[in-house]
Amino acid sequence: MEDLAGRVGVQLTARPDGPSSPARHHWFEDVADHLGEAYLRYSFTKGTTQEVAFLVSTLGLSPGSLVADVGCGPGRHTLGLAERGITTIGVDISERFVRLGASAAGPRALFVRGDACRLPLRSAADAVISVCQGGFGLLGLDGADGTALAEMTSALRPGGGLVCTAFSAYFQVRYLEESDTFDVDAGVNHERTSVRSPHGVDMTADLWTTCFTPRELRLMAAAAGLEVDHIWGGTPGAYSPRAPTLDDPELILVAHRPG
């Protein structure tokens, strides 16, 4: 970690208010531990090439850019950007996913176990991404999503850009499944589902996904110190610059840190 950070002139340090590597506490870690590399079998992970191209174009990235991938999972976007010569730091709460990403990392990719609400990077990244729910949509009921967005802003250099995807509240309510419970007051959907390990072992898991509206994302971005450039509708593997509709499962926040 120190070698790559030194080459790009970035210092990754423990936060002054505590360690940058969090204690195990988030419900998602148990799911990630069970899934492991089987996570990459899910259909929503199959659009990596298109999504990486969209991120490069939208954020104006080029070889030598520095990107923080918050909630990187096993690192499919981190690794995809690194293959294009873009130095990318993947941060995830799951130690299992961080190990998987690191096992495939080349000289332009770095994986760090960390909390989206306590990022170990300050005013250094040319861009921050948090896509396919990343470290943003799984944070739950206590306002942590706003804290995470503020942390992503702080990780950006002045003028740096952000792309963050969020699950659409409109879509979730419109296509609510019988097995789901949607908390209208909190905007959080609870799903009880089965996840399968790489060896085919099923585990019943509870998933909580925070859902948003475009207006809410604009207000949160402003509170975090971002200027919003666009809010687009999105479907994994088919990201494009277009107005959101009721049939888009995701919303794409495109913003930048003034400077």
C-alpha positions, 0 to 999 in steps of 0.5 A: 500500500505504501509503495503505490500511495508514495508513487502517486503522492497520496498519504493513506493514514489512520483517521485522527479520531480512530483507526481507518480499518473498522472493527467488524460490525456491518450486516453486509460482512456476513453476506460477503463472507458467504458469497465470496467470488460467487458474488460475481455470478449475479447478473448485475455484475456482468456490465463492468466493461460498459460501466467502466467506459461510462465512468471514464467518459463522464468523469474525464479520466485518463491514465494517471488519474487517481480514483477512489472506489468506495464500496468496491466489493471484489473490485470489478470497477477498481480493476477495470479502471486500473487496466486503463492505466488509472490508479484506483484505490478500492475501499470496502467494509468486507475483508473477504472482498478486499482480499479477493480484489487484492489477489487480482490487483496489478500495480495500479490497483490498491485495496483497503478495508475501510468504512465509507463513513471514515475514509482514509483519503483527504483532498487527493482523488481526481474522482470518487465513484460508488456504484451498484449501491457501493458504500452508499445504498447499504448504510441503513437508517441512521443517516450514515449515507449523508456522512458517507457522501460528505466523506467522499467529498472530502476525499476529492481534490477541489474540482474533482468529480463524483459518480454515485449510484443509488437505488430509486425509491420510485422503482422500488415502490412501483415494483415491490415484491411480496417478499419485500417490506418497504419502510416508507418513513425511512425509505429503506427496503428490507428483503429476505433472500437466499445467497449461495456460496462458491460451493453451492451452499445456500444461506438465508440473508436479510438485505436492507437497501436505502432508496432515494429520489432525485430531489433527496440526492440533490439536497444531500449532495448540497449538504455534503459540499458538492455541486450537482451536474446531473442526475440520470436514470440508470440500469446496471450495464447500460449507464448513459446520460438520460433523464430518470424515469419510473422504470429506472432501478437506479439514479446516477448522481454526477457532481463535483467538489467546487474549487 
